[in-house]
């Protein structure tokens, strides 16, 4: 049991409400998928923005703009036309993410869109919501599609490859954007997964904050720790546990 459950919940509710406001998007990668209205554009940009969401937030946002420029502001048509094949593999997009990784991702997305129309439909078709850990199941299925579209190869820069251990931070963040539907920051454009089935996007700051609050005793920022933290958050807010991502993010930034 976590200590002072009701007091902690009140603190997290207050902090999450303070952070979860429209202005949050102005300096966050979620601003990029929010620029679009077509589902496929939102999905593509959510996945790509989350994929490069590590490091300095200003650099992340600058490089999200770089990707949108490469896609000429029309992500879905860019993917479906295969225009990315002319890119130089060595073009740097973000830190250790290069055009070869970008192309790998877009080939995989094109394969999914050719067969299913949207990532949401792909997830629904494969009954991802029936799994106890839908985000890990989704990545497992995406890995298969991406590998098939890329000569059987896996690319850990694009999708994590050790699913038994990875915290899956970037995909869990993208799913927060796509699934949560409170109409404030997150977009709520998916119905293949429910908000109650989401998992906390776990990074160093969120992990440290969660430990300080008594949400977990685990030291590693791994899949088991995600399960630990999310289990407690679901006790506090069963229908929408990842609302508290805003609180853990805000407190983490202040303590960093």
Secondary structure, 3 states (H helix, E strand, C coil): CCCCHHHHHHHHHHHHHHHCCHHHHHHCCHHHHCCCCCHHHHHHHHHHHHHCCCCCHHHHHHHHHHHHHHCCCCHHHHHHHCHHHHCCCCCEEECCEEHHHHHHHHHHHHHHHHHHCCHHHHHHHCCHHHCCCHHHHHHHHHHHHHHHCCCCCCCCCCCCCCCCCCCCHHHHHHHHHHHCCCCCCCCCCCCCCCHHHCCCCCCHHHHHHHHHCCCCCCCCCCHHHHHHHHHHHHHHCCCCHHHHHHHHHHHHHHHC
